Amino acid sequence: MLINGAIPLTTNFVDPTFIKESISLTNVVSNTTNVNFIGVKVGDVNNSLTPITFTDDATERGNTNYDLYTNDKEFVGNEDVFVNIHGLDYSNINALQGTFEFDVNKLELKDIKFSNVNGLNKESFNLQMTNNGKLPMVWFDVNGLQIANEENFVTLVFKAKNAGRLSESLEINASVTNALATTSDNQFKALNLQFTNGVGADFALNQNTPNPFDNTTKISFSLPTEGDATMKIVDVNGKLVKLVKGHYPKGISEILINKSELPSNGVYYYQLESNGNTAQRKMIVLE
């Protein structure tokens, strides 16, 4: 009898080249008690493997696509670019994987902001390849996406090195991992990133006007659906100096800011948060 995958208990593991991986028993006619070995489990050692992490043999079934969306925008050098990514229909989706690839001559990854997606965190992303413009992602939850349709899935925050357009600088592809969405009935769909341009239909934070200002300024923003929103104004050190919370309708809304509400003149940043989406811009207060 040959026991494969059985390593003798006395094996020295310092040099695995000479590990004996089987024990041969011949002419066994009674109980044998003097053969000690270690059983070795290979493959999914900690039961954490999910089917879509195999990239060589994964195939798309049904020849269908699953699209994630973000608002296309132009950016200038040294600007913080917030990329809010969402899906239109999350039902039946329990796994997403792909590689966010970005133009390193125009963008540098600064941060990843997470919403309410169970199991999606920094461990879902491989940050070691960002210097080469690649951000592989793998997310899986057997219970599926437990967020409302069109709610933000994740926000990528970039620092713009040079001016450009987002749709020309970012994509999801299969350069590291297959770009796939998996459904609860084990169907594979090609994962894509689409860019939208609808005025008033997407989450957007506009530049305050006038800017710079010495009296009052107006900040306008757009929400894709009616809901709560929070406007934070911070100084260059990140200290919160003003907070505005409210419930706003779908479409465009405005907030008026008076110079007297801010501690001094200088540079400030205002950030809008709503339903997992985040955007930030800079404004200047004159003396």
N, C-alpha and C positions, 0 to 999 in steps of 0.2 A: 504494500500500500504506500502511495506517495502523497504526502500532505504538502500542497503548494501554499505559498504565502506564510509558511510557518518558519519563524526565525528562532533558532536555539536561544535559550535563556541566557547563556554565557557569552553571547555575541558582543564583540567590542564595536561600538558604533562610531568610533573616531574615523575610521576609513571605510565608508560604505561600499567601496569597490569590491571588497572581499567578503561581503555579507552572504552567508549561505541561506538561500531562500526556500529550501525544501528539506524535509526529513523523510528518509526512506525506511519503511518497515517491511521486513520480509518474513514469511513463514509464521505469521501471527496466529497462534492457536489458543492463546489465553490473554487475560488482561495484562496490558503493558503499562507500568507505573513509573518507569525511570526515564521517560522522554518528556523533557520540559521545553516548552517553546512559547513565544510571544505571538499572538495573532495580530496582524497589522491591517488596519483598515486604510485603503487608499481611495483617493478621489474626494468626495464631499465629506471631509473629516468632521466638520462641526455642523452639518446639516443646514448650512446657510446658502447653498448653491440654488439658484433659480434657473429655469431652462433658458432664458434669453441671454444669459451670460456666455453661452457658447456662440462664437461669432463665425466659425468656419462652416457649420452645417445648417445654420438657421435659414429658413426660407420663408417667403411671404406667401400666405395662403389666401386665396380669394382675390388677389391682385387689386387690393384696395389701399387707400391712403388714410392716415390720420394726421390732421394738421394742427399745429400750435400756431398762435398768432401773436404779433406784437405790432405796435404802431411805428411806422417808418418815420424817420426824422433826419434832419441835417444837424451836424454838430460842428463846433469850432474847437481849436486847440485849447487844452487845459480845462475843458468843460467836463463835468461829471455827467455821464450818459446813463440814465436809468432805463433798462430794458425789461419791461413788465411782460411776462409771457403767460398766455392763458389758452385754454381750449374752449370750443363752443359747446361741446357735449362730452361730459366725462363718464357717462353711463357705460358700464360694461368694460371699462379700462382698468386693468390691475397691474400693468407694467409698462414702463417707458425707458428706452435707452437710446443713446446716440452721442455724437460728439459735436459740441458747439465749437465751430472753428471761426476765428476772427482775425482780421488783418492787423498784425503786430506793428505795422508802420503807422497805423491810425489809432489803435485802441490798446489799452492795457487793463487787464482785469483788476479791479480794486476791491470788490466785495460781492458776496452772494447773500441776498435777503430772502428769508423763507416765510411762507404764509402758513396756512393751516393744513398742509398735506401731511398726513401721518407717515412717518418713516423717511421723509425727505429732509436731509440735513447735509452738513459738509462732508460727511463720510460717503454720501451719494456721488460725490464729484472727485475726480482725480486732478488735484491742483498742481501736480508735479510737471505737467506738460504745458502750462499756460505761457511760459516764455517762448514756446514755439507756436502759440496761437491756438492751442487745442485744449478743450475742457470736456473730457468724457464724463458722461452721466449714466448711472443705472439706478432706477427706482422700481421697487416692487412692493405690493401689499395685496395679500390674498383677498382682502375685503374690498379692494378697489379704491378709487378716488372718492373720498367722503367729503367733497366740497361741491358747492353749487356750480352749475354750468356757467362758464364765462368768468368765474372767480379766478384770481391770479394764482398760477401754479408756482412760479418762482420769479425773482427779479435779479438780473445780472447787472452789476454796477461797474462801468468802465470809466477810466480816465482817458479822455481824448488826447492823443499826442499831436494830431494834425486834424484839419478840417476834413469832413467827409459826410457820406450818407450811410445810414445804418444798413439799409438793404444791400449795399455794395460792400459791406465790411463784416457781415456776420451771416452764418448759415448753420444748419444742422446737417451733418453728413455721416458717412460710415467709415471715416478715415481711421478710427481706432476701434470702435465697436459698431456693429450693425445698427442702423437707425431704424428702430422698430417700436411699435406699440403692440402690446399683447392684450387680448380680450379674455374675459373670464371663461370663455369656451375654447381657449387655446388657439385662437386665430391670430396670425401675425399680419400687421399692417405697416406699410412704409411710413416712417415718421418724417414730417417736413415742417419747416418754419416758414410761415407766410407773413407778409408785411401789408398792413392796411393803411389807408390814407383818408378814411372817412372823417369829415369835419364834424365835430360835436358827437361822434358816435363812439369814440374811444376815450380812455383815460388820458388826460393831457394837462400839463401845467404850463401856462404861458408866461412870457417875460413881463414883469411889471411895467406899467406905463404911468407917468414918465419914469425914466431911469437914466441917469441919477435924478433924485428929487430932493427938494428942500422944504416941502410943505406936506403934500399928500401924494399917495401913489395908489394905483389900482392893480390888484392881482386877479386875473381871470383864470378859470380852470374848467375842465370838462369831465363829467362822469358818464360812464356807459349806461349806468342804471341809477335810479334814485337810491340814496343811502347816506350813511354818516361819513363825514370827512373831518380830518384834523389838519390844521395849518400850524406848523412850528416855524418860528423865526429864531435863528441862533446867530451869535457873533462868530468871529473868526476862530475863537478858541472852543467853539462848540457849546457855549453856555446858552441855555434857553432864555430868551428875553421877552417872548410873547407867544401865547398859545390861543388859537381860535378853534373851537369845536362847533359843529353844526350838522343839521340834516339838510341835504341839498337835493334838488330834482335832477333827473336825467338831463344831460346837455350842459350848457355853459352857465356858470355862476361867477360872481365877483365878490371880492373882499377889499374894503378900503382901509388903508393903513395910514395913520397920521404920524408925522415925524415926532410929535410929542409923546407917542407911545413907546418910543425906542430910547435907550439910555444916552446915546450920543451919535454923532455923525460917524461915517466910516462904512466899512463893508459888512454886509449881513448875508446870510443864506436863508431862504425860505423853502420849506419842505412840505409837500402835500402827501397825506396818507389816506387811503380809502379802500376798503375791501381787499386788503393785501397788496394793493398797488402803491408805489412810491415814486415821487419825482422831486427834483430839487433844482433851484436856480439861484443866481446871485443878484443882489441889488445893492445900490450905493446911495447913502444918505449924505447930502451936502450940508455945509455949515449954514 
